[in-house]
């Protein structure tokens, strides 16, 4: 095999010699040379979302993960594998082998800004591993959550140059955003928006669909290209919020968590040691004073909080089962022995974004205060505890469960400073090359190491140039030796971490950490965060070789070592475009007006507009605007005129038995309903919905005025508006509601198509 410095490979020349006539010509059949060794492995990467090491029963947790256990029992496990503490950054680094700021992914794609480290677009100078593998002869496919395409580019017309099917993956099926309803997701296949193959009422669930589609792709590959190895990236949307799972899966865990998160951590910690997953010397870290103890939770709220965890556990087990179905198919097709499986449990630690426990998880991300009792009351209005986990809710567990899910560490998702946000289990199986070994690999490994490890195992030299673009150096290093030797030398000696101002630097067994401006489990924003500077942060120092969990801060004992590591962080930050530190906070904290949105101020839609992502749709819920609908109404007209958002939050205008209705769903905890006093007459009509602020401030009240042919027919006030977004992945639809049902009044009739005809819908911002 000859490594190639420049990709793609040149075209295969003809094997024939052309003469003046065919009789004078010599014919031969061109054949492209093999670029891969004969035993090149198939590759499957499984990536679970927002899941910490304290959850799987594989490592002592209480979420059943038979597939993860199977992979590690038939291979090896790494107990010091590290991620970045956030979704998009980890995925970008995992797929490219480069540090996340170097490739513009210092935060999630939706919070991109103009600084290089936070621009939200993977540069062509950092080609994905999939792109290189494809050029060498691999078939490549990705399924599930992507979250590495700029949010402004996710509409039906693209542009598509940053979509997975144009940057290395020949096939993609999943969702582009950071999360999705498991029952009514906005899906794309390659570059086409598609609807789920069936409804939630018919038994649809996204994790199952992703497994089904991957299985179908594998069968097609076997039939059409059996001589080519494959690279399959299966990235479930679970366990990211919303936590959606069928009741029977959640019921498996009934009563399991009644003792609360403090007790859960004690049990998991003891079992993790008994399983030899963490060393006997490891210490269980204490709960942060800003996080409530389970004993602090009122008795009348505990059933709600434990049910949220039961649902999360069922959700996690269900995702693991679907990953197992993909592996089963690989084996059934005869690929099992020579397929390298890397199963990564979590792109970061467990997520505390549910904060105090919620029925609509984007409520907290919009900074709207609420009480647990408000959530319980809204849930009871939807049918009680059984509404949780269904398409009616966007529930997510209390941050205390996220802390427990990251046992034995201090942190969770969004904390790059502490291992609970960045240390995730990795299991690797490759029967042809790896002898099962129960000894955990404790070399420091980072998600940037996956691509160079694959190159090393296959025999690929990282290309200097790809499609005319000079390539950035790969930041990761190969851990191939550790796959077969538990005592292999550690190759990744230095690694910085930074997410939203939380940061750390690892070097040769030591870690220096700065917590950052906010604790992700504390609702709202800390006082004075707008004036925060990284210079204000106190740094901690840990000797990880002797202190597995960051239990002992040695900053006062070793000031010289701390100073050395802080200087090293400054060097790494400069090399990787981390500055300004905390740059990911620029949009959500300092300038929400700069959030990604369409540049347009007016739109003209036809009546069949479908699946326009909220990020690029008109901001009907937080901008003064006028919607004008030209429609022909039948007698007792019914159906949706337009809907923006989903079940967890959104707004909708629809007709019900001839009456015009408007609903503003403020994350389920408050619904503003407006209804005309009389039925609308049959015939051509102009319906105008006018939205304006009563008070011009974020989350300020809105006045809604609705008119028919110039005559006001309904009015009302929305007391609390949504300052950022209703959803992360739902859309604007006209004439139908194809996503989550914004209004429960038509939940049982969804998608509730309009029975008349919509000729045009015009939208304009009025201020």
N, C-alpha and C positions, 0 to 999 in steps of 0.2 A: 504494500500500500504506500502510495506517495502522498505525503501531506501537501496541501495546496495553500500557498500564501495569499492568493487572491481568489475570491469567489465572485460570481459563480464560475464553475469550470467551463472551459471553452467548448463550443459545439463539437460533437463528434464528426470528424471529416468523413467524406464518402470513401467507401472501400472500392469504388469502381473507377475505371479509366474510360473517359468519354472519347470516342473517335468521331469522325465525320458522319458515319452511319452507325446504326446499331450492329451491323455485321462486323464493323471494324472496332467495336467497343468491347471492353472487358468488364463484365459485371461481377460485383461482390456485394455482400450485405454488410452495411455498417453496423457496428455493435459498440455501444458505449463501454468503456473499460469500467470494471468494478472499482469503486472508490472506498469500499469498506472491506474489512476482514471477513472471511467466510463465516466466522462465529460471532459477528456483531450482534449484540443482544437487542431484543425488543425492550422498550422502556415504558413503564407506567409510573407517573407521579400522581399520587393522591394527596390532595391538600384540603384539610378540613378548616373551617372558618371560625375565628373567635372562640377557640377552645383551649383551655389551659391544661397543664399536666396533671392536675388533681382530679380530673373527671373520669378518665378511662379506668375500668377495672383491670386493664392490662398492667397498670402501674400502681394499683392500690385504691383507685377511685371507685365510684359506685354506678357509673354509667357503663352498661354492658357493651363491650367492644370486641366481639369475637373475631372480626376480620383483622383488626389491629393486632390482637394477640396471636392470631394465626401467622401473620407476616413476621412478627418478631420471633415467634417460636421456631419458624422455619428459616430464620436468618439471623440478623444481629440488630441490636438497638443502640442508639446514641442518646445519652442522657445529658449531654452538654451541646445540643444543637440550638442555634439561636436565630431569631427573626428580628424584625425592626421595631415591633410594638404597634404596627398599624397596617391596614390592608394593602392599599396600592403600593406603598414602599416595599413591603416584603415580596409581593408578586413580581414587581419590576426587577428586584434584585435576584430573586430566585430564577427567573427566566433568562436573565442576561449575564449574570455573574459579576455585575458591577454594583458599587455602593449606591444607595437610593438617591442621595442628593446629586451625585455625579450624573445621574440620568434623569434629573428633573423631577424626582418623585419624593420630595421631602415631606409630603403630606398626601392625603387622598386626592384623587383627580378632581373632585368637585371644588376643592379649595385652592386650586392653582392660582398663581400670581406671576408677576413679571420677573422675579429673581430667578437666575438660572437653576438654582437648586430646588426650586418649587414650581417650575413652569408647567408640570403636569404632562409632558410629552417625552417619551423615550426617544432619544436622538438616533438617527441612522448610524451614527458613529459607535453605537453600542448594539450591534445586531443581536437578536435573541438567539439562544442556543438552538431553538427550533428552526430558525432560518439556516443556520449552518448545517444542522443534521439533514434538513431537506435537500440542500445542495449535494450532500454526500450520498444521498440515495434513500433516506428514510421517508416513509409516509408519516405525515404529522397531523394530529387532530387535537382540538381542545374542547372541553365541555364544561359548562357551568359558569361560575362567576369569573369575569374578566377584570374589570375595574382599572384598566390601564389605557383607556382611550379618553381623550379630553371630552368632558361632558358636553361641550358645545358642538361636538362632532358626532353625536349619537343618533341623529335623526335619520329618517328614511332616505334622505338624499346625501348622507355623509357629511363631509368628504370621508372616504373610506381608507385613506392611506395609513391610518393608525388603528384600524380594526385588526383583530387577530388573524383573519384570513389574508391579510396583506403584509404581515410582518413575520411570517414563518410558519403559520399553521394553514395547511391546505384545506382544512375543514374546521368550522366552529359552530357549536350549538349551545346557546346559553343566554346570559344577560350581561350587558356591558357595564351596568352600574354597580354600586357597592353592596346593594341588597335587593331582595325581591320578595314579594309575596310568594309563598310556596304553593298557593292555590290559583292565583291569577297573575302570574309574572308577565312582564313585557319581555318577550323572547326574540332573538334574532338567529337565523340560520345563515351563516356566511355574512352576506350583506343585506339580507331581506328580513324585515319584521314579520314574524309569524305568530299565530295564536297557538296556545296549548292544544294538544290533540283531543282533550276532553275537558269537561268542567269539574269543579270541585265536587259538585253533586254526583257526578259520574265516577268519582274516585280519583281525581287527578291529584298528584303531589309532585312538586318540582324535582325533588331528589330522585324519585322513581323514574321520572321522565328522562333525567340526565343519564341514569344507568341504562334505560331502554335504548336511548339513542346511541350511546357508546357501544352497546352490544350490537346494535344494527351496523354501526360503522365497522366494528371488528369483523363481522360476518362478510360484509362487502369486501373488506381488505383481503380476507382469506380467499374469497372467490376470484377477485380481480387482480390482486398483486401479491400472491403468496410468497414470491421470491424476495420481497422487500421487507426489511425490518420496520417496525413502527415505533413512533414516539407519541404516546397518548397522555395528555394532561387532563386529569379529572378533578375539578375544583368545585366541590359542593358549596352551595350557599349556606349550608348549615355549619356551625350553630350561630351564625349571625342573626340578629333580630330582623324581622319579627320571628318569634318562636312559634312556628306553625306545625302541628302534628295531629294526626288523628287520635281520638280519645283513647282507643285501645292501647296505643303505645304509651301514652302518658299514664294510664291506669296501672301499667306494670310497676310503677314506682310509688303507688299510693301508700302513704304513711312512711316512706323510706327517709324522708328529710324532716320529720316532725321535730327532731331535736335541735334544728337550726344549724347555722353555718359554723359557729365556733366548735360545736361538738363534731360536726362533719370533718373539719380539718384535723382534729385529734385522731379520728379513726383512719383517715387517709394517710396521714403521716406515719402512723404505726405500720400500716400495711405496706407502704412504699419501702420502708426499711426491711420489712420481712421478706419482700420480693427482691431485695438487693438492688432496687432501682436507684436509691439514693444511699450514700454511705452511712454507716452507723454513727459517725461523728456529726452528721447534719443536725441542725437545731431548728425547731419550729419557730418561725418568726412571730412577733406579736402583732396584734391588730392595731392599726393606726387609730389614734384617739378621735379622729374625725369620722370614723366609721362606727355605726351603732353596733352594739352587741346584740345577739339574738334575744337576750333577756330584756333589752330595751324596746323590743317590738310589742305593741299592745296585743293583748290576748285576742281581741276581735279582728286583728289584721293578720294573724299568723296563718290561718287557713288559706288566705289569699296568697301569702308569700310562699308557703310550701307548695301550693298547686303550681305556681309559676316555675318552681324548680323541677317538679315532677314532669311538667311539659318539656322543659329544656332537656331533661335526661332522656325522655322518650325521643325527642328530636335528634339528639346526638346518637343514640343507639340505631335509630332508623337510617341515618346517613351512613353509619358504619356498615350496616347490612347492605345498602345499595352499592357501596364500594366493593363489598364481597361478591355481589352479583357480577360486577365487571371482571373481577379476578377469576371467578368461576368460569366465565365465558372464555377468558384467555386460556385457561387450562383445557376446557372442553375442545377448543380449536387446535390443541396440540402445541401451544406456545409456552406452556408453563415453565418448562425446564430452563429455557434460555430467555426468560423475561426478567429484567431487572426492575423490581418494584421498590419505589421509595414512597413510604406512607408517612406524611408529615401531619401530626395532630396539632393543627393550629397555625395560622399565619401570624398570630400574636397570642398573648394570653387571653383568658376569658374577659369578656367585655362588661364593664360596669355602666354602660350607657343607658341601662334601664333604671339606674340610680335608685330610687326608693321602691322600685317595682311599679310596672306600668302596663296599661292596656293599649297604649299607643306610644311606641318608643321614640318617635321623632318629636314628641312634646318637649322632652328635656333638651334635645338638640336645638330646638327653636328658642330655648330660654324662657319658656312660659311656665310660671310656677303653678304647682298643683299640690293637692294632698292625697294621701293614700285613700282616704275616705271618699274623695271624689271619684277615684278609679273604681273602688268597690261599688259605689252607687251606680255608676254608669254600667258596670259589668252586670249588676243585678237587673238593670233595666233591659239588658240583652238576654237574660235567661240564667244568670248566676254563673257559677264557676265553670259550667259546661261550655260557656261562650269562649273561654280562654283556649287558645290554640286553634280556633276555627277561623274561617274567612271573615268573621265579623270583627275580629280584634287584631291588633298588631302588638301583642303582649311581649314583654321581656322581663327577666327576673331582676330581683334586687341586687345591687352591687355587692352585697354581702355574699351572695352565691358566687359571684365572679371571683371575689377574693378567695373563697373556699375552693373554687375550681382551679386556682393557681397555686394551691398548696404544694410545697411548704414555703413559698416565697412571699415577699411583702407586697408586690405590685400586681398589676393586671394590664390589660390593653391600654395603650396611650402612655404608659410609663416606660420610657426607654432607659430610665435610670436604674430600674430594679428588675431582677430576673423573672418575676411573675409576668412582666410584660413582654419579655424577649426570649425566655427559655422554653422551647417546645420539643416534645419527643419526636424522634425520627426512627422509624423501623425500616430495614432494608432486607429484601429477600432476592436471591438469585441462585437457584439450585445448581446451575451449571458451574458456578464459580465460588459460591459462599457456603461453607460448612456451617450449619446451625451452631450457635455459640451463645449461651445464656449470659456470658460476661458482658455487662454494659460497656460500650466504648465511651470513655470519658475525655477524649481529646476535645478541645474547644473547636467547634465547627459552626459555621455561619451559613446563612442561606445563599450567600454569594458563592459558596464552595460547590454547589450542586453542578452547575454547568462545567467548570473545569474538571470536576471528577468524572463526569460523563465523557468529556473529551479524552481524558487520560485513559479511561477504560476502553474506549473505542480506538484510540490511536490517532486522534485528530489534533493537529496543531492549530491553536487559535489563529484565525486568518488576520492578516495585516490590513486587508482591504476587502470590503463587501459591497458589491454593486457600485463601485467607483468611489466609495466613501472610506477614508482612512479610519481605522478602528481604535477606540480607546482601549487602554490596557484593561485586562480582566483583574478585578480586585480580589476575587476569591482564590483559593488554593485547593488542590486535590486532596481528598481524604481517602483515596482509593486503597492505600496501604492498610488503613484501619479496618477495612471491610473483612480482611482475612487475618489481621494481627491486632489483638486488643492492646498490645503494648507499642504499637506503631508511634513514631515520633509525631508530635503535634506540629502541624504545618501552618496553622492560622494563629499567628502570635499576637497581632495587634488588630483591634477593631473598635471603631467609634460607634456610638449610638446617639440619635437625636430625633425626637418627635415632639413638636409643639412646645419646644423649650426644655422638655425633660431630656436629660442627656447623660452619657457615660463614656468612659474609655477603658477598654480592656487591653492589658499588655502583660504577657508572660506570667499569668497567674494572679495578677492584681487587677482590681477595678476601682476606678474613681467615679462617683456618681453625684449628680446634682438633680434633685427631685423635680425642679421646674415650678412654674407659676401656679399650677392648680392640681388638686387631687381629683381624678376623674369621677370618683364616687360621691363627691359633694355637689348637690344641686346648685344651679346658678353659677355665676362668675364671682371669683374672689374680689373683695373690695380692693380697689387700687390696681387691678390687673392691667388697666390701660397704661399705667405708669411703670409696669414691670420692666426690669432690665436684668439680663443674665448675670450682670456684675453683682446683683444683690444676693444671689443664691449661695447657700452654704454647700460646700462639697463634702462628701463622705468618702471614706477609703476602706476597701475590703481586700483581704488576702484570700481570694477564692480557693486557692489550693488547700487552705486550712479551714475555710469558713464557707461551706457549700451554699448557704442560703442568705448571705449578707446579714448575718445576725449581729456582728460586732464591728462597729465603726472605729477604725484605727487612725482617723485623721489627726487627732491630737497627739498620738504616740509616734507617728511617722510623718511629720510635716514635710520633710524633704522628698519622700516618696510621693506624697500628694502633689507637691509642686511640680515634680517631674511629670506626673501623669496629666496634670492640667495643661502643661506646656505641650505635651504630646497630643492632647485633644485639640489644642489650638492649631497645631500643624496639620493634623488630619482634617480638621474642619476647613482650613484654607484650601487644601488639596482637593477636597470633594464638594466645594461650593455650598457648604453648610451655612455660611454667613449670609444674612444676619441670623444669629441663633434665635430660634423661635419664629423664623419666617413663615411657618405654616399658620401662625396666629393672625397674620396680617388681615386676611379677609374676615374670619369669624369674630374676631375680637375688636380689631381697630377700624376696619372699613368694610362692614357688611354690604355697603352699597356697591362694592367692587366684585361681589359674588358673580360667578359665571352666569351669564344670561344672554339672551338674544339682543342684537343691536337695534332691532326694529321697534317702531312705535305704533305701527298699524299693520293689520293683516286682513286679507280677504280669503275666506275659506269656502270650499264647496261643502255640500251637505254630507259627503262621505269621507271626511277627514278621519283617519284612524291612527291611533298609537303615536301621537306627537309627544316625545318625552318632555316632562315638566320643565327640565332645565332650559329647553329652547322654546317652550310654549309661552304665550302671553301670560303675564303674572296677574291673573284675574283675582287672586285672593289678597294681594298686598300692593297693588298699584291702583290709583284712580283710573277707571276705564269705562268704556261703553261698549256693550255687545249688542249688535243689531242683527236680528234674525228675520230673514224673509222666508216664510213658510206657508204651505197650504195645509189647512187644518181640516181633518174629517170630523164627523160627528163624534162627540165624546172622545176626543183625541187622547192617546196615551203614548208614553215613551219618553226617552231622554232626548232633550234638545242638545245639551252638551254636558260633559262631566270632566272635571280636572281633579286628579288625585285618585285616592282609593279609599278603602274601608277605614284605614287608620286616620285619615284626614283628607279633606278635599271640599270641593263645592260642585253643585250640580243644579241645572235648571231642567225641569221635566214637566210633562202633562200627565195628570192622573184623573181619568174619567172626565176629561174635558177641562179640569181646573189646572191653572198654571201654578207650579210649585217651584220654590227655590230653597235649597238647603246649604248652609255653610257648616261643615263638620270640623270643629276645632278639636281634632285629635280625640274624638269620641266623648271626651269629658264635658263638652258643651256643643250642642247642636242648635243653630238658629234656623227656624223653619218659617217660611213666608208663603202664603197661599192666597190666590185670588178669591174674591167673594163669590164670583159667578163663573159658570163655564164659559169658555171662549167659543165664539160663534164659528160655524163652518165657513170655510173660504180662505182666500189669500189674506195674510196678516203680516204686520210688521211688529215684532216683539222687541222691545228695548230693555236691557238690564243695565242700569247705571250704578256704578260703585264709586263711592268717594269716602275719604277719611272724615270722621267727625273731629278727631284730634290727630294731627299729623305727627305721629311718633311710632316707633316700632311696636307692633302688637296693639296699636291703637284701634279704637272702635271704628266700624265702617257703617255707612248708611247705604242701604240697597233700595233703589227705586225701580219699579217695573211698570212699563207702559205697553198698551196695545193700541196701535194706530194713533199714537199721540196722546192717548188718554191713560192717566195713571190708574193701574188696577191693583197694585199691592206695594207695600213698603215695609221696611223693618230695619233693625239695627243689630249688627254683629258686635257683641261686647268686647271680644278679644279676637284680633286677627292674627294671622300666621306671618311672622316677619321674614322667614327665609323660604322654606319649601314645605309642601304637604307631604311629599314622599321622596324617596331616592330613586325609584324605578318606574313609578306609574306615569300616566300620560294624560293628554287631552284627547277626548273622543267627541265627535259630533254625530248626533243621530242615534247614539248607542253608548252604553257604558261597558266596555270590554275588560276593564281592570276590576279592582275591588269595588264593591257597591258603596258609593259615597253615602247614599241614604239607605238606611235599613227599611224604609218604606217600600223600596222595590227590590230588596235583597232576594226575595223568593221569585221575582220575575226577571232577574238579570239574565241577559244583558239589556233587557228592556228597550228594544228597538222602537223608535218613533213610528207611529202608524200613519203619519202623514208624509209630506214631502218637504224637505228643506232645500230651498233654492240657493241660498247664500247665507254666510255668517260673516259679518264685518266686525272687527275689533279695533279699537283705538284707545291709546292712553290719553287721558284728558288732563293730565298735569305732569 
